[in-house]
Amino acid sequence: MINIRCETLPDYTVIAEVNTLAFGQENEAKLVEKIRRSDRYIPELSLVAEVENVVVGHILFSYINLVGEETLQVIGLAPLAVHPQFQRRGIGSALVQAGLEKADAKKEALVIVLGHPHFYNRFGFQPSVIYEIESPFLVPEDVFMVKTLQSYEKKYKGKVVYPAVFEEI
Ligand SMILES: CC(C)(COP(=O)(O)OP(=O)(O)OC[C@H]1O[C@@H](n2cnc3c(N)ncnc32)[C@H](O)[C@@H]1OP(=O)(O)O)[C@@H](O)C(=O)NCCC(=O)NCCS
């Protein structure tokens, strides 16, 4: 029923529509476009969910920095959007799961997300403080989360620094 695949150029318009409808504003759609044009974009980690060949969901993972003793590249999950008429059918979960599997296969160490713990805990995301990873935002500890992958090592700690394109969100 749900088909998950990488985005292609003809999807860009509908991806923007899905983000705008899901969030009720254009900021996230614009963020997707800015990340695509930046060196933080990971083409194989921009995924769409199709139902009957129509794109109804989108997830983007891109590179962000983790600054500690050294600066390490990790993965940030944002944004995730499912068309309002298709929410609560497992589409968002399928996108997260597919993205985590691809990131793991790419030997990425960890994925960071700012979001609802109720939604993300089911995938194994935990508060970042557990891993000595500090949020750049003044938010409750439980909403800034980390999912470690097979390539995770203890050296991955410090403060998360998002690229400038995130500043307008
Ligand atoms: C969040 C979102 C991507 C989830 O997609 P989805 O396809 O509805 O998710 P699934 O059907 O896989 O899972 C539904 C679960 O997500 C939870 N959920 C959905 N939206 C939620 C929200 N705004 N706040 C808290 N939990 C939410 C539901 O409670 C449900 O949990 P349950 O299974 O325990 O009832 C989708 O609702 C959406 O696009 N929301 C608007 C955009 C947004 O907030 N994105 C940011 C995510 S951090």
The ligand as an SDF file (V2000), in Angstrom:
LIG
                    3D

 48 50  0  0  0  0  0  0  0  0999 V2000
    3.9150   13.8530   12.8060 C   0  0  0  0  0  0  0  0  0  0  0  0
    3.5140   13.1880   11.5030 C   0  0  0  0  0  0  0  0  0  0  0  0
    4.6580   13.2350   10.5180 C   0  0  0  0  0  0  0  0  0  0  0  0
    3.1800   11.7230   11.8120 C   0  0  0  0  0  0  0  0  0  0  0  0
    2.8400   11.0730   10.6000 O   0  0  0  0  0  0  0  0  0  0  0  0
    1.7160    9.9650   10.5960 P   0  0  0  0  0  0  0  0  0  0  0  0
    1.7260    9.3150    9.2610 O   0  0  0  0  0  0  0  0  0  0  0  0
    0.4390   10.5650   11.0670 O   0  0  0  0  0  0  0  0  0  0  0  0
    2.3020    8.9960   11.7110 O   0  0  0  0  0  0  0  0  0  0  0  0
    1.9670    7.4630   11.9770 P   0  0  0  0  0  0  0  0  0  0  0  0
    0.6060    7.1320   11.4700 O   0  0  0  0  0  0  0  0  0  0  0  0
    3.1030    6.6400   11.5270 O   0  0  0  0  0  0  0  0  0  0  0  0
    2.0030    7.4590   13.5580 O   0  0  0  0  0  0  0  0  0  0  0  0
    0.9910    8.1190   14.2240 C   0  0  0  0  0  0  0  0  0  0  0  0
    1.4850    8.3900   15.5960 C   0  0  0  0  0  0  0  0  0  0  0  0
    2.0480    9.6740   15.6260 O   0  0  0  0  0  0  0  0  0  0  0  0
    1.4710   10.4090   16.6760 C   0  0  0  0  0  0  0  0  0  0  0  0
    1.3370   11.7770   16.2580 N   0  0  0  0  0  0  0  0  0  0  0  0
    0.9690   12.2220   15.0570 C   0  0  0  0  0  0  0  0  0  0  0  0
    0.9740   13.5570   15.0690 N   0  0  0  0  0  0  0  0  0  0  0  0
    1.3370   13.9380   16.3100 C   0  0  0  0  0  0  0  0  0  0  0  0
    1.5210   15.1710   16.9410 C   0  0  0  0  0  0  0  0  0  0  0  0
    1.3130   16.3400   16.3000 N   0  0  0  0  0  0  0  0  0  0  0  0
    1.9040   15.1770   18.2390 N   0  0  0  0  0  0  0  0  0  0  0  0
    2.1170   14.0230   18.8980 C   0  0  0  0  0  0  0  0  0  0  0  0
    1.9630   12.8320   18.3390 N   0  0  0  0  0  0  0  0  0  0  0  0
    1.5780   12.7890   17.0570 C   0  0  0  0  0  0  0  0  0  0  0  0
    0.1200    9.8120   16.8910 C   0  0  0  0  0  0  0  0  0  0  0  0
   -0.2640    9.9790   18.2230 O   0  0  0  0  0  0  0  0  0  0  0  0
    0.3460    8.3740   16.5730 C   0  0  0  0  0  0  0  0  0  0  0  0
    0.7320    7.7180   17.7270 O   0  0  0  0  0  0  0  0  0  0  0  0
   -0.0770    6.4320   18.1970 P   0  0  0  0  0  0  0  0  0  0  0  0
    0.2510    5.3800   17.1770 O   0  0  0  0  0  0  0  0  0  0  0  0
    0.4910    6.1330   19.5440 O   0  0  0  0  0  0  0  0  0  0  0  0
   -1.4990    6.8510   18.1980 O   0  0  0  0  0  0  0  0  0  0  0  0
    2.2660   13.8370   10.8630 C   0  0  0  0  0  0  0  0  0  0  0  0
    1.2350   13.8130   11.7920 O   0  0  0  0  0  0  0  0  0  0  0  0
    2.5090   15.2640   10.4030 C   0  0  0  0  0  0  0  0  0  0  0  0
    2.8900   15.5030    9.2510 O   0  0  0  0  0  0  0  0  0  0  0  0
    2.2460   16.2360   11.2930 N   0  0  0  0  0  0  0  0  0  0  0  0
    2.3830   17.6360   10.9610 C   0  0  0  0  0  0  0  0  0  0  0  0
    3.8080   17.9860   10.7140 C   0  0  0  0  0  0  0  0  0  0  0  0
    4.6830   17.7540   11.9150 C   0  0  0  0  0  0  0  0  0  0  0  0
    4.3430   18.0830   13.0450 O   0  0  0  0  0  0  0  0  0  0  0  0
    5.8780   17.2160   11.6350 N   0  0  0  0  0  0  0  0  0  0  0  0
    6.9190   17.1650   12.6230 C   0  0  0  0  0  0  0  0  0  0  0  0
    7.1400   15.8500   13.2050 C   0  0  0  0  0  0  0  0  0  0  0  0
    8.4170   16.1070   14.4690 S   0  0  0  0  0  0  0  0  0  0  0  0
  1  2  1  0
  2  3  1  0
  2  4  1  0
  2 36  1  0
  4  5  1  0
  5  6  1  0
  6  7  2  0
  6  8  1  0
  6  9  1  0
  9 10  1  0
 10 11  2  0
 10 12  1  0
 10 13  1  0
 13 14  1  0
 14 15  1  0
 15 16  1  0
 15 30  1  0
 16 17  1  0
 17 18  1  0
 17 28  1  0
 18 19  1  0
 18 27  1  0
 19 20  2  0
 20 21  1  0
 21 22  1  0
 21 27  2  0
 22 23  1  0
 22 24  2  0
 24 25  1  0
 25 26  2  0
 26 27  1  0
 28 29  1  0
 28 30  1  0
 30 31  1  0
 31 32  1  0
 32 33  2  0
 32 34  1  0
 32 35  1  0
 36 37  1  0
 36 38  1  0
 38 39  2  0
 38 40  1  0
 40 41  1  0
 41 42  1  0
 42 43  1  0
 43 44  2  0
 43 45  1  0
 45 46  1  0
 46 47  1  0
 47 48  1  0
M  END
$$$$
